Amino acid sequence: CFFFFNDTATTEIYTRSIVGSVRCVQETVSTQSTWDYKDSIKDISMPPKKKEEEKIILGRPGNTLKMGIIGLPNVGKSTTFNVLTKLHVPAENYPFCTVDPNNAQVEVPDERFDKLVSMYNPSKSTAATLNITDIAGLVPGASEGKGLGNAFLSHIQEADGLFQVIRTFDDPTIVHTEGEVNPINDLETIHSELLAKDLQHINKWIDDAEKSVKRTLDKVKSEEIVVLKRVRTIMEEKKFVKDQTWSLKDAEIINEHNFLTAKPMVYLINMSIEEYKKKYNKFLKQIIDWIKAHGGGPIIPYSASYEEQVISAPNKEEFCKTEGAPSTMNKIIKAGYNCLHLIHFFTTMNNDLRCWTIRTGTVAKKAAGQVHTDMEEGFICVDVMKYADLIELGSEGEVKAAGKLKQQGKDYEVEDGDILFIKFNVSKRKKSKQITII
C-alpha cells in the first residue's frame, strides 16, 4: 500500500502489481502536494508493450536479495534504517556518519501469516524476511572519487534494489551538503552519478571486448557487444536500464554486468513531522513529476522523525491513533519486497509454521528445494490449495471435499500464498514421503 495523491487535475498513470505475475492497471494520480493516507498508488511506471515481455526480470536470481538505502548525506538514511530494523546505528548530524554499510533482516508484514499462526497455533513460527543495507551518502562527483566515491558505489552494486531517501524537510540544525533543501537537485545528483559510473564500466568493457574480438573473432562476445552498445545508447540518453524493455537474451547479457541503473528503485520522501501529519508538502508535485519523467516507480511519503516517536511509544497503535497519522514502515518493507519480485509460501512441519521466500515465476520443484534439497531432487508432484479457499472453507478437509485441491506437476508456477502438499521420493531405497506445504 502506498499513497494516492488527490487533486482536481489528474494525470493518467500505470500501476504495476507483482504477485504471481506482473500485470499493469491504469489508474489516476494527483500531481498536487497533498495525499490521503487511506488511498494508494503502487507505481507510476509505463506498462510493458507485450505480455510475454512482462516476465523478463533484470538482476540476479535468488530468494536472499537485498535492498540498499541510498541518498545524499543527512537526508535521513540511517534514521530510516534504524526505524525499519529497530537497530541503533549512528545517525549523526554530519556528512558520512555512515561509512561501512550496516546490514539487517526485517520481517515482512503479512496478515495471512498471522491468520495461519492463529489457526494452527504452532510451537514455532518464522515470518518472511527482507535484507536491508544502510549505505553511505552520495555527493556530486562520487563517480570520479569524491566523498566516499567508488566505495559508496561498490556498496550499491552489492544491493539488488534501492530505497532512495529524498529529503524535503527544513531543519537548520541538520546540515545539507549542498547548502539548501532542493529534492530535485538531489534526485538529479543520484541519477547522474549512477549513470556516470555505469557509463565508465560499459565504455571500458566495450573497448576491451572490441580489441579481443579483432584477435579471436569470438562470435558470442560480438553478440554481447551489439547488446551493450544498445544499452550504452540508452545511458547516453540519460535513461536507466531498469526502465527499458529487454528480451530474455538481452537480460542475460545485462545481468552479467550488474549495472547500478538496472536496479529497481523505491522513492521514500522524508518530510517533517508536522507536514506528514498535515498530509502536505510543497515539493511533492515536483518530485512526482520528476519521477514520472524518469521512468516512474513506487513513491512513499513518510517522516523518519515521526517513525522514531512511533517505535518508542509504549502502545504504537494508540499513539498513531492519537496523533492522527499512521506508521509507514510496513508499507516501506512491503514495497521493497515487491520491487524485488519476491513472494512467499508457507510450510507447517513438526508444529513449525514457516514462510519461504521465492522469486515470482518460481516453479513447484524449485520452490520445494527452498525447504530441502531432497524435496527438489526427489520431487514427484504437488497438490495445490489456495489460501483464500482455506480461509473461506475453514479446514484442509473441507477444501479437499469441495474439490478445490488441485494436483500440479514440477512446472507449476507457485503463486503468492499457495498451500502445497509436496510428494517426493528421496531415493529408491527410501519410502515416498509427503510434506504439507502451507
Buried (B, 14 or more C-beta within 10 A) or exposed (E): BBBBBBBEEBBEBBBBEBEBBBBBEEBEBBBBBBBEBEBBBBBBBBBBEEEEBBBBBBBEEEBEBBBBBBBBBBBBBBBBBBBBBEBEBEBEEEBBBBEEBBBBEBBBBBEBBEEBBEBBEBEEBBBBBBBBBBBBBBBBBBBEEEBBBBBBBBBBBEBBBBBBBBBBBEEEEBEBBBEEBBBEEBBBBBBBBBBBBBBBBBBEBBEEBEEBBEEEEBEEBBEBBEBBEEBBEBBEEEBBBBBBEBEEEBBEBBBEBBBBBBBBBBBBBBBBBEBBBEBBBEBBBBBBBBBBEBBBBBBBBBBBBBBBBBBEBEEBEEBBEEBEBBBBBBBBBBBBBBBBBBBBBBBBBEEEBBBBBBBBBBBBBBBBBBBBEBBBBBBBBBBBBBBEBBEEBEEBEEBBEEEBBEEBEBEBBBBBBBBBBBBBBBEEEEEEBEBBBB
